[in-house]
Amino acid sequence: MPHIRLEYSSDIAHVIDFRKLALDVLWEISQNVTTDLTKWRASLLPAGEHVFGLDISQDAFIHVEVVDFPDQYHSENLIPGAVLNVVREAVKDVVIGRTVRVTVEVRHIAPEGYIEDVVFAMPGQDV
């Protein structure tokens, strides 16, 4: 299943709607993919603590990882910049007085290296 992982500093979650940001990123990706976007998923991963190298700074971060199968783009090289622009727009007017480091990574998984199954709970069982 193609997906995005949206990892971010948890201390900026009160000023950015990360669920909306994930939907905005997925919409931007949908403008350039040949796959059905309903097959994509987004994971929101707040990070309580983080360190940049040896620097214990007050910088916040947002990292978007796009994980997909190869050969599903009209023009793959547009994705990192387009996603970066979506995140930049979400951050620019709400996080004031802080540095927010934004990164975008596109990774491909080989279809033969990925398997998916759907598991249903049996009636009458607590899950």
N, C-alpha and C positions, 0 to 999 in steps of 0.2 A: 504494500500500500504506500504510494507516495505520501510524503508528509513534510510538515515543517515543525521544527523545534524552536520555540521562542523562549530563550533563556534571558533572564533580566535580574537586575538588582532589586530585591524585594522592597527596599526602602523608597523606591519611586513608584510603587504600584498604586499608591493613593492619588497620584496625579495623572497617571496614564491608564486608560482602559485597555488592558492588554488583550482581552477577548476581542474587542473591536479591532485592535491593531492586527491580530491574527487573521480576522476575516478580511481586513483591507489587504493584507499581504497575499492571502489566497486569491482574492479578486484580481490583484495585479498579476499574479502568476497565471491565472486563467486566461488572460489576454494573450498569452504566448505559448500555451501548451495544447497538445492535440488530445490529451486524455480527458476523461470526464472528471470534472472537479469534485463531484460527489464522492469520488473514490479517494480523495485526499483527506488527511486528518491533520489537526494541529495540536501540539502539546505545549502547554504553558508551564514553564519551569522557573519559578522564582528562586533566586539564590540568596540565602540569608547572609552569607559572608563570602567575600572574594578578595583576592590579592592580585595585583598586577606586578609580576616579576617579584622583586624584593621590595617594592614600594607599597606600603600600607597607606594608600591614598584614600581620599574621600570621593574619588571618581565613581560614577555609576556606569553600568554597562547594559547594552542590549545586544544579544547575539542571535541572529536568525540563521538556522541551518535548514537548507532545502534539500531533502533526500528524495531521490526519484530514480526512475529507470532511464537509461540512455535513449536517445532518439525519440523523444516525445515533445520536442520544442520546434516551433517555427524558426526561432532564432535564439538559441540558448545563451549566447553572450549578452543578451539584453537583461537577463534575470537579475544578476547581482546588483547592477546599478538601479534598476527599477525598484527592487525591494528596498535598497538603501534609501531611495527617495521617499518611499512610503513611510519608513521609520523616521527619517529626518523630519518630515511634516508633522508626525505625531508628537515629536519631542520638542520642536523648536520654540513653541510658545508656552509650554507648561512646566518645563524643568528650567527654572531660572536660578542662576548663581551656582550651578554645578556643571561639571564636565561630564558628559555622557558619551562613552566610547561605544560606537555602533559598528558591528561587523556583520558581514553576510558571507555564508559559505554554501556552495552548491556541491553536493556529493551524489554520485551515481552508485546504485547497487545493481548488480547483475541479476536479471530475472531468475536465473537458475540458483542463485544464492539466497532467494527469498521465498518463504512459504507463508500462506495465510489460511486460517481456519476460523470458522464461526462456531462458538460453543454456546449452547442454550442450557439453562437450568431446567431440571426435570420438575414437573408440576408437584407441588407440595413440599419442595425442599427449600430450606433457607439458604440464601447465598451470602 
